[in-house]
Amino acid sequence: MEKLLVEQREQDASALALATTAWLAGVAENADSPSPAVLETGSVMGHLHQDIEESAGHR
């Protein structure tokens, strides 16, 4: 993502960030017997995904 941003490819960086946060949130959500840390990570990824989505929409 950093390289994409340096190259001023904001849309590509946003798409990568959205895919990454969605994937990590899904992994946490589908984990068998997730620990509290995994559940928290999933929640954080969900919030980050929403924040990135909102930010990308304002460009």
C-alpha positions in Angstrom: 0.0 0.0 0.0 2.8 2.4 0.8 4.4 1.9 -2.6 1.0 2.5 -4.3 0.6 5.7 -2.3 4.1 6.9 -3.1 3.3 6.3 -6.8 0.1 8.4 -6.3 -2.2 5.3 -7.0 -4.7 6.1 -4.3 -7.5 4.1 -5.8 -5.3 1.0 -6.0 -4.1 1.5 -2.5 -7.7 1.9 -1.2 -8.8 -1.3 -3.1 -5.9 -3.2 -1.6 -6.6 -1.9 1.9 -10.3 -2.8 1.6 -9.5 -6.3 0.4 -7.0 -6.8 3.2 -9.2 -5.6 6.0 -12.2 -7.6 4.7 -10.1 -10.7 4.5 -8.7 -10.3 8.0 -12.1 -9.6 9.4 -13.5 -12.7 7.7 -10.6 -14.9 9.0 -11.3 -13.7 12.6 -15.0 -14.1 12.2 -14.7 -17.7 10.9 -12.0 -18.8 13.3 -12.8 -21.9 15.4 -12.8 -21.0 19.1 -11.2 -17.5 18.5 -9.4 -15.9 21.4 -10.4 -12.5 22.6 -7.5 -11.0 20.8 -8.6 -12.6 17.5 -12.1 -11.3 18.0 -10.8 -7.8 18.8 -8.6 -7.9 15.7 -11.7 -8.8 13.6 -13.6 -5.9 15.1 -10.7 -3.5 14.4 -10.4 -4.7 10.8 -14.2 -4.1 10.4 -13.9 -0.6 11.7 -10.8 0.1 9.5 -12.6 -1.2 6.5 -15.5 1.1 7.1 -13.2 4.1 7.7 -11.2 3.4 4.5 -14.4 2.9 2.5 -15.7 6.3 3.8 -12.4 8.0 3.1 -12.1 6.6 -0.4 -15.6 7.8 -1.2 -14.7 11.4 -0.3 -12.0 11.7 -3.0 
